[in-house]
Amino acid sequence: MKRGKKYQEAVKKIDRTKLYTLQEAAELVKSCAYAKFTETVELSVTLTLKKSQSVRDTVVLPNQFMAQKRVLVFAKGDKAEEAKAAGAAYVGDTDLIEKIRGGWMDFDVAVATPDMMKDVGRLGPILGRRGLMPNPKTHTVTNDIKEALAELNKGRVEFRSDKTGVVHLAVGKVNMDAAAIAENAQVAIDEIVRKKPSDAKGDFVVSIALSSTMGPGVHVNAKDASASAAV
């Protein structure tokens, strides 16, 4: 794939023989950003996983950078009132289920109380393929609606390994301080390492890189970055 002149100029700033600290990588990613829009900074962590293994959870990043999410809550009675009081954008039960079945999708994340999941499960083909199905693993099926909404508003995000064993996760914007980006990345790495499957063999974290939406990847010293949460 042929890259443009701006990309080629950005690549020249990176020493491909070096493994950088997260702070250094964040500074380089910022200096390599060249798009006319505010690029997102993405963390990529390559893991040693068998085909039967996966890593999936959520993490609250300390430095917020995304717009507040429109949270939909499937709940009834007191839990519905709790959701409204906690600031949910949409609250309902069968009415919202029918609305979504009709094609409405004007929300960013869905939360449900456990008693609603039998009905919400009917939305599997719709919500599942968009990654919006409430799930206990991502703390979006819960009776503690207030806490779930508080964490989502703080910036709780989901991460999961793909078929090749790589976790991709947005950890900032290029207009943020490099230290804030690095801190978000470190918190995410620590949480990913904590989710290491008990039967995973060898070095769990193979490689780590930071990049902006349009810019080149900057390789991080994976051993140092993952040491603080080593199991």
C-alpha positions as CSV (number, residue, x, y, z in Angstrom):
1,M,0.0,0.0,0.0
2,K,1.5,3.3,-1.1
3,R,1.4,6.0,1.6
4,G,1.2,9.7,1.1
5,K,3.9,12.3,1.5
6,K,2.7,13.4,5.0
7,Y,2.8,9.9,6.2
8,Q,6.3,9.3,4.9
9,E,7.5,12.5,6.7
10,A,5.9,11.3,9.9
11,V,7.6,7.9,9.6
12,K,11.0,9.6,9.5
13,K,10.5,10.9,13.0
14,I,10.4,7.3,14.4
15,D,13.4,5.1,15.1
16,R,12.2,1.7,14.0
17,T,15.1,0.0,15.9
18,K,14.0,1.4,19.2
19,L,11.3,0.4,21.7
20,Y,9.9,3.5,23.4
21,T,8.4,4.2,26.8
22,L,4.7,5.0,26.8
23,Q,5.5,8.6,27.5
24,E,8.0,8.8,24.6
25,A,5.5,7.0,22.3
26,A,2.7,9.3,23.2
27,E,4.9,12.4,22.4
28,L,5.9,10.9,19.1
29,V,2.3,10.0,18.1
30,K,1.3,13.6,18.8
31,S,4.2,15.0,16.7
32,C,3.4,12.5,13.8
33,A,-0.3,13.5,13.6
34,Y,-1.0,15.4,10.4
35,A,-4.7,15.1,9.6
36,K,-6.9,18.2,9.6
37,F,-9.2,16.7,12.2
38,T,-8.3,15.8,15.8
39,E,-7.0,12.2,15.5
40,T,-7.7,9.5,18.0
41,V,-4.8,7.7,19.7
42,E,-5.1,3.9,19.6
43,L,-3.4,1.3,21.7
44,S,-2.7,-2.0,20.1
45,V,-1.6,-4.9,22.3
46,T,-0.7,-8.2,20.7
47,L,-1.2,-11.2,23.0
48,T,-0.3,-14.9,23.0
49,L,-3.7,-16.6,22.9
50,K,-4.9,-20.0,21.7
51,K,-7.8,-20.0,19.3
52,S,-10.1,-21.0,22.2
53,Q,-9.0,-18.1,24.4
54,S,-10.0,-14.5,24.4
55,V,-9.6,-11.4,26.6
56,R,-12.6,-9.2,27.2
57,D,-13.6,-6.7,29.9
58,T,-14.0,-3.0,30.5
59,V,-11.7,-0.4,32.0
60,V,-12.3,3.1,33.3
61,L,-9.6,5.4,31.8
62,P,-8.5,8.2,34.1
63,N,-8.4,10.9,31.5
64,Q,-11.7,11.4,29.7
65,F,-11.5,12.3,26.0
66,M,-14.8,11.1,24.4
67,A,-18.2,12.8,24.3
68,Q,-20.7,11.6,26.9
69,K,-22.4,8.5,25.7
70,R,-26.1,8.2,25.1
71,V,-27.0,5.4,27.5
72,L,-30.2,3.3,27.0
73,V,-31.4,1.3,30.0
74,F,-33.8,-1.6,29.8
75,A,-35.5,-1.7,33.2
76,K,-38.8,-1.6,35.0
77,G,-40.3,-0.1,38.2
78,D,-37.8,1.2,40.7
79,K,-34.8,0.4,38.6
80,A,-36.3,2.4,35.7
81,E,-36.7,5.3,38.1
82,E,-33.1,4.8,39.3
83,A,-31.9,5.0,35.7
84,K,-33.8,8.2,35.0
85,A,-32.4,9.8,38.1
86,A,-28.9,8.7,37.2
87,G,-29.1,10.5,33.8
88,A,-29.8,7.7,31.3
89,A,-30.8,9.1,27.9
90,Y,-33.5,6.5,27.4
91,V,-35.3,4.2,29.8
92,G,-37.9,1.6,29.1
93,D,-38.7,-2.1,28.7
94,T,-40.9,-3.7,26.0
95,D,-41.6,-0.2,24.4
96,L,-37.8,0.2,23.7
97,I,-37.4,-3.3,22.5
98,E,-40.2,-2.8,19.9
99,K,-38.7,0.5,18.9
100,I,-35.3,-1.1,18.3
101,R,-36.9,-3.9,16.4
102,G,-38.4,-1.2,14.2
103,G,-35.0,0.1,13.3
104,W,-34.3,2.8,15.9
105,M,-30.7,2.9,17.1
106,D,-30.1,6.4,18.4
107,F,-27.9,5.4,21.4
108,D,-24.3,4.5,22.1
109,V,-24.5,1.8,24.8
110,A,-27.2,-0.4,26.3
111,V,-27.5,-1.4,29.9
112,A,-30.1,-3.9,31.3
113,T,-31.2,-5.3,34.6
114,P,-30.9,-9.1,34.8
115,D,-34.7,-9.6,34.8
116,M,-35.0,-7.8,31.5
117,M,-32.5,-10.1,29.6
118,K,-35.0,-12.7,28.6
119,D,-36.8,-10.1,26.6
120,V,-33.7,-8.1,25.5
121,G,-32.3,-11.4,24.2
122,R,-34.7,-11.2,21.3
123,L,-32.7,-8.3,20.1
124,G,-29.6,-10.4,19.7
125,P,-29.4,-10.3,15.9
126,I,-29.7,-6.5,16.0
127,L,-27.6,-5.5,19.0
128,G,-25.1,-8.3,18.8
129,R,-23.6,-7.4,15.4
130,R,-23.2,-3.8,16.5
131,G,-21.6,-4.7,19.8
132,L,-24.4,-3.2,21.8
133,M,-25.9,-6.3,23.5
134,P,-25.8,-5.9,27.3
135,N,-23.4,-8.5,28.8
136,P,-22.4,-9.3,32.4
137,K,-18.7,-9.4,31.2
138,T,-18.9,-5.8,30.3
139,H,-20.8,-4.8,33.4
140,T,-23.8,-3.8,31.3
141,V,-26.1,-6.4,32.9
142,T,-26.5,-5.3,36.5
143,N,-28.9,-4.3,39.2
144,D,-26.6,-1.5,40.2
145,I,-27.8,0.9,37.5
146,K,-26.5,4.0,39.2
147,E,-23.0,2.7,39.5
148,A,-23.0,1.4,35.9
149,L,-24.1,4.8,34.6
150,A,-21.5,6.6,36.7
151,E,-18.7,4.5,35.3
152,L,-19.9,4.9,31.8
153,N,-19.9,8.7,32.2
154,K,-16.4,8.6,33.7
155,G,-15.2,6.9,30.5
156,R,-15.5,3.2,31.0
157,V,-14.8,1.5,27.7
158,E,-14.9,-2.1,26.5
159,F,-11.9,-4.0,25.2
160,R,-11.7,-7.4,23.6
161,S,-9.1,-9.4,21.6
162,D,-9.8,-10.0,18.0
163,K,-9.3,-13.3,16.1
164,T,-5.6,-12.6,15.7
165,G,-5.1,-12.0,19.5
166,V,-4.8,-8.3,19.3
167,V,-6.6,-5.8,21.5
168,H,-7.3,-2.4,19.9
169,L,-8.4,0.4,22.2
170,A,-8.8,4.2,21.9
171,V,-6.8,5.8,24.7
172,G,-6.9,9.5,23.8
173,K,-6.8,12.3,21.3
174,V,-3.7,13.9,19.8
175,N,-4.7,17.3,21.4
176,M,-4.3,15.8,24.9
177,D,-1.1,16.0,27.0
178,A,1.3,13.2,26.2
179,A,1.3,12.3,30.0
180,A,-2.5,11.9,30.0
181,I,-2.4,9.7,26.9
182,A,0.4,7.6,28.5
183,E,-1.5,7.2,31.7
184,N,-4.6,6.0,29.9
185,A,-2.5,3.5,27.9
186,Q,-0.8,2.2,31.1
187,V,-4.1,1.7,32.9
188,A,-5.5,-0.2,29.9
189,I,-2.4,-2.4,29.6
190,D,-2.5,-3.2,33.3
191,E,-6.2,-4.3,33.0
192,I,-5.5,-6.4,29.8
193,V,-2.6,-8.2,31.6
194,R,-4.8,-8.9,34.6
195,K,-7.2,-10.7,32.3
196,K,-4.6,-13.2,31.2
197,P,-6.2,-16.7,30.9
198,S,-5.0,-19.0,33.6
199,D,-3.8,-21.6,31.0
200,A,-2.0,-19.1,28.8
201,K,1.6,-20.1,28.1
202,G,4.8,-18.1,27.5
203,D,5.0,-14.3,27.3
204,F,1.5,-13.1,27.4
205,V,2.1,-9.6,25.9
206,V,4.0,-10.0,22.6
207,S,4.0,-6.4,21.5
208,I,2.5,-2.9,22.2
209,A,2.1,0.0,19.8
210,L,0.6,3.5,19.9
211,S,-0.7,5.2,16.8
212,S,-3.0,8.0,15.7
213,T,-5.9,7.6,13.3
214,M,-3.8,8.4,10.2
215,G,-0.2,8.2,11.6
216,P,2.3,5.4,11.8
217,G,2.6,3.0,14.8
218,V,5.2,3.6,17.5
219,H,6.5,0.5,19.2
220,V,6.5,0.4,23.0
221,N,8.8,-1.6,25.3
222,A,6.2,-4.3,26.0
223,K,8.2,-5.9,28.9
224,D,8.4,-2.7,30.8
225,A,4.9,-1.4,30.1
226,S,3.3,-4.7,31.2
227,A,5.5,-5.4,34.2
228,S,3.5,-3.5,36.8
229,A,0.5,-5.8,36.3
230,A,2.3,-9.1,35.6
231,V,0.5,-12.0,37.0
